[in-house]
């Protein structure tokens, strides 16, 4: 039986544990609080760049609790592009355009997508290809 010291209180613990049972709960709570704080800060920074009109729409009960969940359930929670589990609803005509804004609650202007396909649809998080100079 190999023992080592708890990383927090220096009490002996069995290897490979890093913390004793008492400290593990405390450390887990501290990590959750830090994660929530960082997430909140990142979301606030992101939302400051967005138009309040779109934030209000995406947080509206008509979208959040009625149309989006109904559409994704009607499609069987399947991505319409790759067949994976769909977690997001995409507007075919973007709501940032005049036509898209008029059709923002149109059932036929939607597409159920998984996170990867939604990111591809919006060209998000693409790696840039660097060309080598010779």
Rosetta blueprint (number, residue, H / E / L):
1 X L
2 X L
3 X E
4 X E
5 X E
6 X L
7 X L
8 X L
9 X L
10 X L
11 X L
12 X E
13 X E
14 X E
15 X L
16 X L
17 X L
18 X L
19 X L
20 X L
21 X H
22 X H
23 X H
24 X H
25 X H
26 X H
27 X H
28 X H
29 X H
30 X H
31 X H
32 X H
33 X H
34 X H
35 X H
36 X H
37 X H
38 X H
39 X H
40 X H
41 X H
42 X H
43 X H
44 X H
45 X H
46 X H
47 X H
48 X H
49 X L
50 X L
51 X L
52 X H
53 X H
54 X H
55 X H
56 X H
57 X H
58 X H
59 X L
60 X L
61 X H
62 X H
63 X H
64 X H
65 X H
66 X H
67 X H
68 X H
69 X H
70 X H
71 X H
72 X H
73 X H
74 X H
75 X L
76 X L
77 X L
78 X E
79 X L
80 X L
81 X L
82 X L
83 X L
84 X L
85 X E
86 X L
87 X L
88 X E
89 X E
90 X E
91 X E
92 X L
93 X L
94 X L
95 X L
96 X L
97 X L
98 X H
99 X H
100 X H
101 X H
102 X H
103 X L
104 X L
105 X L
106 X L
107 X H
108 X H
109 X H
110 X E
111 X E
112 X E
113 X E
114 X L
115 X H
116 X H
117 X H
118 X H
119 X H
120 X H
121 X H
122 X L
123 X L
124 X L
125 X L
126 X L
127 X L
128 X L
129 X L
130 X L
131 X L
132 X L
133 X L
134 X L
